[in-house]
Amino acid sequence: MTKGTLFLVPNTLGDDPRDIQLPYVLPNEVAKKASQLEFWIVENAKTARSFLKAVNTIYPLIKPLQEIKMVEWSGPHAKVDIKDLLSPLLLGNDLGLLSEAGLPAVADPGTEIVAAAHRSKITVKPLTGPSSLMLALMASGMNGQGFMFHGYLAIKPIERAQELKTIEVQSKKNHATQLWIETPYRNLGMLESCIENLQANTQLCIATHLTLPDELIVSQTISEWRKAWAGQSPYIKFLEKKPAVFLLQA
């Protein structure tokens, strides 16, 4: 039996209405393919339904939304066997993998689904869409040829401070941009740690709400960030509790 194809379907970024965002950040062909898929593995079912409702405003779904077969997968702790998730593919059906935001399998639990698909000799097809990491790197003015993504840094202040100093040294040694993300409610704590522990001439960029109407990208030296922090610049408050990408280059 011919196996189906696993389509890696990008989602929009942020919580603004997806029917407004979608035409601006996803190519028409991606929305068209999403409309044709009956089987889905999703990080969050509520978000996925919102995404498919937005798709339906451009291309009618293959079936009514309530008949679309959707299974949640949030990582290895999920109470679902990956083999069961792949069963529609093994029976010849195409299937979509959808993250809560942005690209599936990039800083996302979908990686394990993709790896399992490859082990089962299932064709994997990535589709074009927004990546907050790449958008932030593009807009940072930092090295886009040599860079490293660290995921989340340590939560405890002492460990986080040491980690920041370590990646700053790596950046200076390799002339490479360092990227990481943070839980939104810890953004200001992360910025404060950067201000306290990084060298004055190190460049730090924070990019938040990318692709949204209130998108904010600030790229400046730690010295300039210290002045902004002391003066409580309006954009400091704006960074609080919003999804953000942090980048530095020493």
ABEGO torsion letter per residue (X at the ends): XBBBBBBBBBBBBEABBAAAAAAAABBAAAAAAAAABABBBBABAAAAAAAAAAAAAABBBABBAAABBBBBBAEAABBBBAAAAAAAAAAGBBBBBBBABEBBGBGBAAAAAAAAAAAAGBBBBBBBBBBAAAAAAAAAGBBAABBBBAEBBBABAAAAAAAAAAAAAAAAAAGBBBBBBBBAAAAAAAAAAAAAABBAABBBBBBBGBGBAABBBBBBBAAAAAAAAAAGBAAAAAABGBBBBBBBBX
